[in-house]
Amino acid sequence: MRNPLKTLAMLALTFEGLTLDQLKREEGQTLAEYALILALIALLVVVAIAFLKDQITRLFSNIATNI
């Protein structure tokens, strides 16, 4: 197990050289937002397919029959 005081000192040294502008960067935040939007869209597609399963099956069956 690490010494908590040593860990705190390492964190202080890490953040000492950072400016406020560097701490406010939003690239990672934007990436996370896009990931959440993509997950929501994927969930909506899965739910839509589950509700429309019978109609989709009939549609493909009709196409296969007509070919």
C-alpha positions as CSV (number, residue, x, y, z in Angstrom):
1,M,0.0,0.0,0.0
2,R,1.3,3.5,-0.8
3,N,1.9,6.2,1.7
4,P,-1.0,8.7,1.4
5,L,1.3,11.6,2.0
6,K,3.7,10.6,-0.7
7,T,0.7,10.2,-3.1
8,L,-0.5,13.6,-2.2
9,A,2.9,15.1,-2.8
10,M,3.1,13.4,-6.2
11,L,-0.3,14.8,-7.2
12,A,0.7,18.3,-6.1
13,L,3.9,18.1,-8.2
14,T,1.8,16.9,-11.2
15,F,-0.7,19.8,-11.0
16,E,2.0,22.4,-10.1
17,G,3.1,22.9,-13.7
18,L,-0.4,23.0,-15.2
19,T,-2.1,26.3,-16.0
20,L,-5.7,27.1,-15.5
21,D,-6.3,27.0,-19.3
22,Q,-4.9,23.5,-19.4
23,L,-7.2,22.3,-16.7
24,K,-10.2,23.7,-18.5
25,R,-9.6,21.8,-21.8
26,E,-12.8,20.2,-23.0
27,E,-11.6,17.7,-25.7
28,G,-12.2,14.8,-23.4
29,Q,-15.5,16.1,-22.3
30,T,-16.7,16.5,-25.9
31,L,-15.6,12.9,-26.7
32,A,-17.6,11.6,-23.7
33,E,-20.7,13.6,-24.9
34,Y,-20.3,12.1,-28.4
35,A,-20.0,8.6,-26.9
36,L,-23.2,9.1,-24.9
37,I,-25.1,10.3,-27.9
38,L,-23.9,7.3,-30.0
39,A,-24.9,4.9,-27.2
40,L,-28.4,6.6,-27.0
41,I,-28.8,6.3,-30.8
42,A,-27.7,2.6,-30.7
43,L,-30.2,1.9,-27.9
44,L,-33.0,3.6,-29.9
45,V,-32.2,1.5,-33.0
46,V,-32.3,-1.7,-31.0
47,V,-35.7,-0.7,-29.4
48,A,-37.1,0.2,-32.8
49,I,-36.0,-3.1,-34.3
50,A,-37.5,-5.0,-31.4
51,F,-40.9,-3.2,-31.9
52,L,-40.9,-3.6,-35.7
53,K,-39.6,-7.2,-35.7
54,D,-42.7,-8.7,-37.1
55,Q,-43.1,-6.1,-39.9
56,I,-39.5,-6.4,-40.9
57,T,-39.8,-10.2,-41.0
58,R,-42.9,-10.0,-43.2
59,L,-41.2,-7.5,-45.5
60,F,-38.2,-9.7,-46.1
61,S,-40.4,-12.8,-46.5
62,N,-42.4,-11.0,-49.2
63,I,-39.2,-9.9,-50.9
64,A,-37.9,-13.5,-50.8
65,T,-41.2,-14.9,-52.1
66,N,-41.2,-12.5,-55.0
67,I,-37.7,-13.3,-56.1
